[in-house]
């Protein structure tokens, strides 16, 4: 009756607590870190548990009793299982049809009492990574020439470590004769016997040697193969295989049998003569593990004996295939089945497999019922000797049944690490034998600290003083706090968001440090909170109040309302004209606050600063100012307080001198010595005669000049461009226009009112000497005129365009610059008059050369750049030289001389 009750209880516990079995598949030979599967995806955990509990699950391998656990890794908080190394199916499972690696995973919640085991089977899929292999690459076979047709000779079979379609599938004979064929027969252990079959009569006198190749191939894709070279000598034949005394040997051995105990002696006979008789015994080479781990066979005597302790397999039955080989070439093989029964005769102590969860730590937050460890009890005995019960000795934990011979250790009450940091637990398991056998283990369980204590300051409020104008980095005071937790939960850091804004910081030691210089006039005291926070995952904080009083010193410097004052005043104003006022403030009190103003001068009589400053800060001029001499003044004003150790403040004052239209335009071309030009009466309309140029020392609109023909001047013959001063013919000239003409030009600036400068240009319209020449002379000089005229015209046009562009650039720069120098260098192009169009007149000093081709004079005043002025002068000299050569040629009418020139 008692046994029945125990059985029912165990059965009920098995139904409620039985682990879920999961199956994953993974190919062999994959790289380390290959994903095998996720525990939560393949089980019913998501259906059973809430999202919150699912997120708190922790996964770990139960390694005791599951040696294959070392081949895998599991992510503690996700349940993802990965390979820990490359897995070789053939090494782990040999020739088994299926390779299953058993694992067991503990799943527990950190916020609830949930605990469950997940049994995991990892099926290691075979890949075609092994080719069929022969033990040697070639063998010699001797066959008697008198052998009958269809006689067979056993060859060495190939071994393929793969399984299924990837395993060995067949053989092929490659031969250059039809004397032999190949036959393969499957054996008991799944291997094969390969025989060479004689298909025709042999005649040693005709041929005493044959070379054939046996090719073994598997069923993989692509197929792998290997070959065996068979050298056949025609001689006698080994035609009788060994024969075991029995096809099956069934024996029993006790679990207490020691190593080298004889289990059974295998015997076999061979009808052949001794040279071809029994050679040796062995286990089938296709066996892996199992029977060969516990038993071995003597190759010569056939004695099968114990290899290692049989305690682990007591009550089990082991099976294996043994082989006997003769001395033939090739050898013949006989096989027999050995069945070994291991009898349970003694009562052994139970063994305890302890799997501590979370590395043997339990949180002090753990609720009663939280699992701490998994216990698996193993007792290989049978009957009452194999029934095991366990008990636990602990003040904080208790034992709870989980499955048959499995338990879990759970938390029995609330625990507090600050009171009890660890527990020693004693577990005792004993069987129901007579007398009972038992085993005990003692193991520690450490209480994991949780951040359940806040930091505590040594004082509720801290007071301190610091003198203003302190050194940055000066330590003001130090606060201290402590925490009852351990590790990171007790490691503290100090900080003060309010203090950071006020210019103080708190370092790791609790020292409050000045990060800036303090000014009592701005802030007489500082009040802020300092916080202490531990380094726990969910950090806990506490705070204390700190008050710092700033002690005063005389340190306030007079400060101007702005660092730079910008004023303006028109030029030519009388002395003592007010231009503006500066103001300075001093944060001190009494005489320290009284401010006196002065202008900083390198010398007491410095006349470069034509200003004075009044006690109220008003700035006055000391003389009329001329913008053309200096357009901006910049100086420093100083404010000095009345303190015993006077402090000074300063500001920059910039005075811009506004322009008045007090300068007339200055005409730079024509000049008094170069103001006349001769034109042919054949000059066409709109022909360029010359360019009038002028400058104005004023600024802005006051300096912008325009060109006009004065009233009362005949405007029928000539016109002038108002912007750039180019003088052109208004219409075609006629003989009626021959004679001198005075052209009066007015140059106006843009001021209000404008200022005007006049210039008179003498233009002489003449008859060309060329019209008096004979037609013969014209013909002789046509080539010269065309070449030199064209060349000179191109050069003249290029020069005029260059000068116009230079002038425009000069005007633009003059308009954009903030300051221009009062004295500008003016080019005086007296020696060269530049002409454009088809006519030229050159004047150099008192010498004038005239030609039938005359044009306008163009002068240039370029104040922007010295280099441009030099280039302009060079071009003018080139034109003068060319025109000089043209006149000589035309006057001499000597063609050869012209070309030389």
Buried (B, 14 or more C-beta within 10 A) or exposed (E): EEEEEEEEEBEEBBEEBBBBEBEBEBEBBBEEEBEBBBBBEBBEBEEEBEEEBBEBBBBBBBBBEBEBBEBBBBEEEEBBBBBBEEBBBBEBBBBBEEBEBBBBBBBBBBBBBBBBBBBBBBEBBBBBBBBBBBEEEEBEBBBBBEBEEEBBBBBBBBBBBBBEEBBBBBBEBEBEEEBBBBBBEEBEBBBBBBBBBBEEEBEBEEEEEBEBEBBBBBBBEEBBBBBBBBEBEBBBBBBBBBBBEEEEBEEEBBBBBEEEBEBBBBBBBBEBEEEBBBBBBBBBBBBBEBBBEBBBBBEEEBBBBBBEBBBBBBBBEBEBBBBBBBBBBBBBBBBBBBBBEBBBEEBBBBBBBBBBBBEBBBBBBBBBBBBBBBBBBBBBBEEEBBBBBBEBEBEBBBBBBBBEBBBBBBBBEEBEBEEEBEBEBEBBBBBBBEEBBBBEEEBEBBBBBBBBBBBEBEEEEBEBEBBBBBEEEBEBBBBBBEBBBBEEBBBBBBBBEBBEEBBBBBEEEBBBBBEEEBBBBEEEEBEBEBBBBBBBEEBBEBBBBBEBBBEBEEBBBBBBEEEEBEBEBEBEBEEEBEBBBBBBEBBBEEEBBEBBBBBEEEEEEEEEBBBBBEEEBBBBBEEEBBBBEBBEBEBEBBBBBBBEEEBBBBBBBEBBBBBBBBBBBBBBBBEEEBBBBBBBBBBEEEBBBBBBBBBBBBBEBBBBBBBBBBEEBEEEBBBBBEEBBBBBBBEEBEEEBBEEBEBBBBBBBBBEEBBEBEBEBEBBBBEBBBEEBEEEEEEBBEEBBEEBBEEBBEBBEEBBEBBBEBBEBBBEEBEEEEEBEEEBEBBBBBBBBBBBBBBBBBBBEEEBBBBBBBBBBBBBBBBBEEEBBEBBBEBBBBBBBBBBBBBBBBEEBBBEEBEEB
